[in-house]
Amino acid sequence: MLTAKQLRPNGILADEEGAYLAEGDGTALEAGDIVVRMINHASQALAAVEVELEDLPLIAGPHLVVLRPKHEHRAKCRVLFHFIRSDRFALQFQSRLAGSVRLSVAELREARVPVPDVDLMGAFEDVEAAAASFAVWRDESLDLLELSFDADDLEEARSQLILGSNQVRQRAIAGRLLDDLDYRVATRFPLPVAYRWRSTIASRGGPDELRSILHAQEVLLAYVGVVAIAAARRCDPELGQTEFGQIKDIRRRFSEHKGGITLGDWRSILIEAADSKVFHRLPGTHPFVEVRDYFRGGVREASGRLAEVRNGIAHLREFGPGELKGATVQASKDLKTMLLAAEFITEYPLIRVTETRWNALDEVNTVRYRQLAGDSPVVPLSEMSHPSNVIESDSLYLLDLRRELHLLRPLMIGTECPSCGHWSTFLPDRVVRDGSMLYRSLEHGHPYAASPESTRSLTAFGLVEEDT
């Protein structure tokens, strides 16, 4: 029989002196049942456990209530289990004010609980899977220590411990690397941002460090600006044109051949996203909704300082030896502030679709793609199924948390660079005299003359006037 005192934060405490009852003497528990103690201290969260298969057979004793998930809701009830053990759940009960929480089934029925959506459920399952992996790795490490000393042949045990510790060390090193911003940006951020960041790391301590920082900032703002436009167009295809006043100014300059997209344009787009009423009304489940908060707080100020340094250099401002070091240190801090705030973009992978195969009978599209995360475009092929039959091969997409694809062409394209031969990502730069669009690489700044079809696509997108 399971008693109230056997409920512990990490599971059920085995009790050899507990009561043993016949199967018909109480509620027989099942794996997956959530058991809650009815009487709890007011200063603590409610005691609750999830019954595991190895705990059985068990019968629920007095002062316990059993919640049995319906089969179709078992995954969501994992969220409920953790919520029951939170302070927020216990605060709903008035009896907490009397020094203890005395629950009743009627009160539990009236309690408000979260109903997880698809995004929350996915994040929850990812965290649980990670926690399970950490627990397995910890147990394997402890087993390695214990078995090595219990072995009959100590020489062999010594060799096994040294060899076995290699994988343990690698796991620990990999885990610690994820706490390092340099490593996260270089391996997890989208290709253009990660590539520029790698260049910044390589230039540290050298004469080009400040210039690399400024270039990395411009590429970061351009990429997040593209995400902001994608978020607006997700609401309404016309919204990317109408919501951002800066796009109208860019369109005018393109049509008059008076220059292209600048750092100031991307900053203005992100400021508009932060201040826009339309973005404020977006629900929390909207793809890329995090972009509306990017230019709030310290990021806007950090970007402003970097923009001032960049403009000063463009207007022939010279730094003295002492000034240059201080300016570089501050610029590095500002860039890291911007990168930390931009980590949400790693949740929306940049992918290059390489092949699609539509099955008309099953209405499923098999999509092969490369996920462009990290500082190199040389990445393995992946495959997924998608219900849409209008996915373009050799185009760039953003993949959101619900596995929906968002086309970036013609605002961002990917192709081999005619100057250096490397596959690169490109953004529109300016309209040349013959009316064609000149794109520029985010990775290395090389130009790419787009085909007339790209210019027509940019006209439909709203970035180029029809008569340009």
KOLFIMI-837270 format. One record per residue (C-alpha): x, y, z. Coordinates in steps of 0.1 Angstrom, whole numbers, padded with zeros to 4 digits, always signed. Layout:
N
XYZ
...
***
This chain:
468
+0000+0000+0000
+0013+0034-0010
+0011+0058+0020
+0013+0096+0021
+0048+0096+0038
+0063+0076+0009
+0058+0105-0016
+0091+0122-0023
+0102+0148-0048
+0122+0122-0068
+0096+0095-0067
+0082+0068-0043
+0102+0059-0012
+0104+0022-0008
+0091+0010+0026
+0097-0026+0036
+0076-0022+0067
+0046-0009+0047
+0012-0026+0047
+0005-0054+0023
-0031-0057+0011
-0051-0079-0011
-0057-0067-0047
-0093-0059-0040
-0087-0038-0009
-0081-0005-0026
-0075+0014-0058
-0049-0005-0078
-0025+0020-0093
-0013+0020-0129
+0019+0033-0146
+0013+0070-0154
-0011+0077-0125
-0004+0109-0107
-0008+0105-0069
-0012+0137-0048
-0010+0140-0010
-0042+0156+0003
-0026+0172+0034
+0005+0193+0028
+0025+0220+0046
+0016+0255+0035
+0053+0265+0031
+0059+0237+0006
+0046+0227-0028
+0022+0199-0030
+0037+0164-0027
+0029+0144-0059
+0045+0115-0077
+0040+0098-0111
+0038+0061-0107
+0064+0041-0127
+0060+0006-0140
+0088-0006-0116
+0068+0007-0086
+0039-0017-0092
+0020-0035-0078
+0006-0007-0056
-0027+0002-0040
-0034+0038-0030
-0036+0043+0008
-0056+0070+0028
-0051+0108+0023
-0041+0103-0013
-0060+0112-0045
-0052+0095-0078
-0054+0113-0111
-0055+0089-0140
-0048+0104-0174
-0070+0095-0204
-0049+0076-0229
-0050+0104-0255
-0039+0130-0230
-0010+0112-0213
+0017+0134-0229
-0001+0166-0218
-0005+0152-0183
+0032+0152-0179
+0029+0190-0180
+0001+0188-0154
+0023+0166-0131
+0050+0193-0129
+0024+0221-0126
+0008+0203-0096
+0042+0204-0078
+0046+0242-0084
+0038+0271-0060
+0014+0286-0085
-0008+0255-0083
-0008+0255-0044
-0016+0292-0043
-0051+0285-0057
-0063+0268-0025
-0076+0290+0004
-0067+0265+0030
-0030+0274+0024
-0036+0305+0046
-0044+0284+0076
-0009+0269+0078
-0015+0238+0057
-0031+0228+0024
-0060+0203+0028
-0072+0193-0006
-0104+0178-0016
-0114+0161-0048
-0140+0189-0053
-0112+0216-0050
-0090+0197-0075
-0119+0197-0100
-0121+0235-0098
-0084+0241-0100
-0071+0260-0130
-0044+0242-0150
-0024+0250-0181
-0034+0234-0214
-0002+0232-0234
-0002+0242-0271
+0020+0225-0297
+0050+0248-0292
+0050+0245-0254
+0045+0207-0256
+0074+0204-0279
+0097+0224-0257
+0085+0205-0226
+0093+0171-0243
+0127+0184-0253
+0136+0194-0218
+0124+0161-0204
+0144+0142-0230
+0175+0162-0221
+0170+0156-0184
+0166+0118-0190
+0199+0118-0211
+0217+0137-0183
+0205+0111-0158
+0216+0082-0180
+0251+0098-0185
+0255+0104-0148
+0246+0068-0139
+0270+0055-0166
+0298+0076-0151
+0291+0063-0116
+0289+0027-0128
+0323+0032-0146
+0339+0043-0113
+0323+0015-0092
+0329-0014-0117
+0366-0004-0123
+0374-0009-0086
+0353-0041-0082
+0371-0059-0111
+0393-0089-0103
+0421-0077-0125
+0431-0042-0113
+0454-0036-0143
+0425-0043-0167
+0403-0022-0146
+0428+0007-0148
+0428+0005-0186
+0390+0003-0188
+0386+0034-0166
+0411+0054-0186
+0395+0044-0219
+0359+0048-0206
+0366+0082-0192
+0374+0095-0227
+0337+0096-0237
+0327+0110-0203
+0352+0138-0207
+0340+0146-0242
+0304+0148-0230
+0314+0172-0202
+0335+0193-0226
+0306+0195-0251
+0282+0206-0223
+0305+0233-0211
+0311+0246-0246
+0274+0254-0248
+0279+0279-0220
+0304+0297-0242
+0288+0324-0264
+0317+0321-0290
+0309+0284-0295
+0271+0289-0296
+0272+0316-0322
+0298+0298-0344
+0278+0265-0343
+0242+0273-0337
+0234+0306-0353
+0224+0309-0390
+0252+0308-0415
+0256+0345-0423
+0257+0355-0386
+0280+0326-0376
+0304+0332-0405
+0309+0368-0396
+0313+0359-0359
+0340+0334-0368
+0358+0362-0386
+0355+0384-0356
+0370+0357-0333
+0399+0352-0357
+0406+0390-0358
+0408+0394-0320
+0439+0413-0309
+0446+0423-0345
+0443+0456-0364
+0410+0445-0381
+0391+0435-0349
+0370+0466-0347
+0361+0465-0384
+0351+0428-0381
+0329+0436-0351
+0311+0464-0371
+0306+0440-0401
+0293+0413-0378
+0268+0438-0363
+0255+0448-0397
+0250+0412-0408
+0232+0404-0376
+0208+0434-0379
+0202+0425-0416
+0193+0389-0407
+0170+0398-0378
+0155+0424-0400
+0147+0397-0426
+0131+0377-0398
+0110+0408-0388
+0097+0411-0424
+0089+0374-0425
+0069+0378-0393
+0049+0407-0408
+0043+0388-0440
+0031+0358-0421
+0002+0379-0409
-0005+0394-0443
+0016+0392-0475
+0010+0430-0479
+0020+0438-0444
+0057+0435-0451
+0053+0465-0474
+0027+0486-0455
+0038+0481-0419
+0074+0491-0424
+0077+0527-0436
+0114+0521-0442
+0106+0497-0470
+0089+0525-0489
+0120+0546-0486
+0142+0517-0498
+0118+0513-0528
+0121+0550-0537
+0159+0549-0535
+0160+0518-0557
+0137+0534-0583
+0158+0566-0584
+0192+0547-0584
+0202+0566-0553
+0218+0538-0533
+0207+0506-0517
+0199+0491-0483
+0220+0504-0454
+0227+0496-0418
+0203+0525-0409
+0175+0508-0429
+0178+0476-0409
+0179+0495-0376
+0148+0514-0386
+0129+0482-0395
+0137+0467-0362
+0128+0499-0343
+0094+0498-0362
+0089+0462-0352
+0096+0471-0315
+0072+0501-0316
+0045+0487-0340
+0010+0483-0327
+0005+0454-0352
+0034+0435-0337
+0022+0442-0302
-0011+0425-0311
+0005+0393-0324
-0002+0362-0302
+0026+0345-0283
+0023+0315-0307
+0029+0336-0338
+0060+0325-0358
+0090+0349-0351
+0070+0369-0325
+0102+0373-0305
+0115+0398-0330
+0092+0425-0317
+0111+0425-0284
+0146+0425-0299
+0151+0462-0301
+0139+0470-0266
+0162+0477-0237
+0199+0474-0240
+0200+0461-0276
+0188+0494-0292
+0214+0514-0272
+0242+0489-0280
+0234+0490-0317
+0232+0528-0316
+0267+0530-0301
+0281+0507-0328
+0264+0527-0355
+0280+0558-0343
+0314+0542-0344
+0308+0529-0379
+0296+0563-0391
+0326+0580-0375
+0350+0557-0394
+0331+0563-0426
+0336+0600-0421
+0374+0596-0416
+0374+0597-0379
+0407+0584-0366
+0413+0566-0333
+0445+0572-0313
+0462+0541-0299
+0445+0544-0265
+0411+0553-0280
+0412+0523-0304
+0416+0498-0276
+0388+0512-0255
+0365+0515-0285
+0372+0479-0295
+0365+0466-0260
+0332+0485-0258
+0322+0474-0294
+0328+0438-0285
+0306+0441-0254
+0278+0457-0274
+0280+0430-0301
+0277+0403-0275
+0247+0421-0260
+0230+0420-0294
+0239+0384-0300
+0226+0372-0267
+0193+0389-0273
+0192+0374-0308
+0195+0337-0297
+0158+0332-0305
+0167+0330-0342
+0183+0296-0335
+0148+0283-0329
+0139+0291-0365
+0165+0273-0387
+0176+0287-0420
+0174+0259-0445
+0182+0255-0482
+0158+0232-0499
+0177+0210-0524
+0150+0186-0537
+0113+0180-0534
+0092+0149-0543
+0054+0154-0543
+0033+0123-0538
-0001+0132-0552
-0019+0101-0538
-0008+0106-0502
-0006+0144-0506
+0028+0145-0490
+0060+0163-0501
+0093+0147-0493
+0117+0176-0488
+0155+0172-0488
+0173+0202-0473
+0205+0215-0456
+0201+0233-0423
+0225+0263-0425
+0235+0265-0389
+0271+0273-0381
+0298+0291-0400
+0300+0267-0430
+0275+0259-0457
+0290+0224-0460
+0264+0205-0439
+0247+0171-0443
+0214+0166-0461
+0183+0161-0440
+0148+0150-0450
+0113+0158-0438
+0077+0154-0449
+0055+0184-0456
+0019+0188-0468
+0026+0216-0493
+0033+0210-0529
+0045+0245-0537
+0079+0243-0520
+0107+0255-0542
+0140+0237-0548
+0172+0256-0543
+0155+0284-0523
+0160+0295-0487
+0133+0291-0461
+0128+0297-0424
+0115+0266-0405
+0093+0275-0376
+0084+0256-0344
+0054+0240-0360
+0075+0228-0390
+0060+0253-0413
+0082+0267-0441
+0085+0305-0448
+0100+0314-0482
+0127+0341-0481
+0131+0346-0518
+0135+0372-0533
+0145+0391-0501
+0173+0365-0494
+0187+0341-0519
+0215+0315-0518
+0238+0307-0546
+0275+0302-0556
+0293+0335-0555
+0307+0344-0590
+0337+0362-0573
+0350+0335-0550
+0330+0303-0559
+0317+0297-0524
+0281+0290-0518
+0268+0321-0500
+0236+0340-0489
+0228+0373-0506
+0205+0403-0499
+0194+0431-0524
+0220+0459-0525
+0210+0483-0553
+0195+0486-0587
+0220+0492-0615
+0214+0513-0646
+0201+0485-0668
+0173+0479-0642
+0187+0447-0628
+0192+0441-0591
+0227+0437-0576
+0227+0415-0546
+0256+0415-0520
+0268+0385-0500
+0263+0386-0462
+0294+0364-0456
+0320+0383-0476
+0304+0413-0493
+0309+0401-0529
+0283+0412-0555
+0260+0390-0574
+0240+0403-0605
+0206+0387-0603
+0185+0376-0632
+0156+0397-0646
+0133+0371-0629
+0147+0381-0595
+0140+0418-0603
+0104+0409-0612
+0100+0390-0580
+0113+0420-0560
+0087+0441-0578
+0059+0417-0567
+0075+0417-0532
+0072+0455-0531
+0108+0464-0529
+0112+0477-0565
+0089+0500-0584
+0072+0484-0614
+0088+0508-0639
+0123+0505-0625
***
